[in-house]
Amino acid sequence: MQTTKISLANIQGKLSRAEMKHIMAGRSGTCAAYMPTGGASGGPVVTYNISSADAQSYASSFAGGRWCCDSCAAASWYGI
């Protein structure tokens, strides 16, 4: 079996810009925070494309708050 190296930066037509941002998570502006009661009506809110420091801060402001950077795709609340 032959192994081929590929560069994510050179993949054309395979991943959208947003998908690339999710893969390259951990950089500034690629984290998210879940606040279970942060909405205007008291419902849940997810804030996307924030720094890891902001994500941690937002999530810790609410009981049950969550945040992610590298593991966002696996978070059950991500994308709500």
Secondary structure per residue as TSV (DSSP state, phi and psi in degrees):
chain	resnum	aa	ss	phi	psi
A	1	M	-	360.0	128.9
A	2	Q	-	-95.5	136.8
A	3	T	-	-102.6	134.4
A	4	T	-	-117.4	129.7
A	5	K	-	-84.1	137.2
A	6	I	-	-130.6	154.8
A	7	S	-	-107.5	128.0
A	8	L	G	-60.9	-29.5
A	9	A	G	-68.2	-22.6
A	10	N	G	-102.3	2.7
A	11	I	-	-75.1	118.2
A	12	Q	-	-107.4	128.2
A	13	G	S	76.4	8.8
A	14	K	S	-103.7	-38.9
A	15	L	S	-127.8	140.2
A	16	S	-	-76.4	167.5
A	17	R	H	-59.7	-41.8
A	18	A	H	-64.1	-40.8
A	19	E	H	-64.8	-38.7
A	20	M	H	-62.6	-39.4
A	21	K	H	-62.3	-37.9
A	22	H	H	-68.6	-38.5
A	23	I	H	-66.8	-39.1
A	24	M	T	-93.1	36.8
A	25	A	T	-62.5	162.4
A	26	G	T	101.0	-15.3
A	27	R	S	-82.0	164.5
A	28	S	T	-58.4	128.6
A	29	G	T	87.8	13.5
A	30	T	-	-119.0	14.0
A	31	C	E	-102.6	172.1
A	32	A	E	-142.6	157.0
A	33	A	E	-133.5	139.8
A	34	Y	E	-110.1	125.5
A	35	M	E	-121.1	109.1
A	36	P	T	-62.9	-24.8
A	37	T	T	-130.8	31.4
A	38	G	-	-88.4	-9.1
A	39	G	S	-77.0	164.1
A	40	A	T	-59.0	-34.1
A	41	S	T	-93.2	8.9
A	42	G	S	87.8	2.8
A	43	G	-	-88.7	-179.1
A	44	P	-	-72.5	151.0
A	45	V	E	-137.1	138.7
A	46	V	E	-118.4	127.8
A	47	T	E	-107.8	125.9
A	48	Y	E	-107.8	164.6
A	49	N	E	55.0	50.6
A	50	I	E	-120.9	165.7
A	51	S	-	-71.3	162.2
A	52	S	H	-64.2	-36.1
A	53	A	H	-63.7	-43.8
A	54	D	H	-66.0	-41.1
A	55	A	H	-60.5	-45.0
A	56	Q	H	-63.7	-42.0
A	57	S	H	-65.0	-47.8
A	58	Y	H	-60.7	-48.0
A	59	A	H	-64.2	-37.2
A	60	S	H	-74.7	-11.2
A	61	S	T	-78.2	-10.7
A	62	F	S	-129.6	136.7
A	63	A	T	-62.2	128.7
A	64	G	T	84.1	5.9
A	65	G	-	-67.3	150.3
A	66	R	E	-135.4	157.4
A	67	W	E	-146.2	159.8
A	68	C	E	-152.9	158.2
A	69	C	S	-135.1	-71.1
A	70	D	T	-76.3	-24.4
A	71	S	T	-106.6	17.3
A	72	C	G	-58.1	-38.9
A	73	A	G	-61.6	-26.2
A	74	A	G	-92.2	-8.6
A	75	A	-	-74.5	128.7
A	76	S	T	-64.6	-26.2
A	77	W	T	-89.4	-14.0
A	78	Y	T	-69.9	128.8
A	79	G	T	96.2	5.5
A	80	I	-	-80.0	360.0
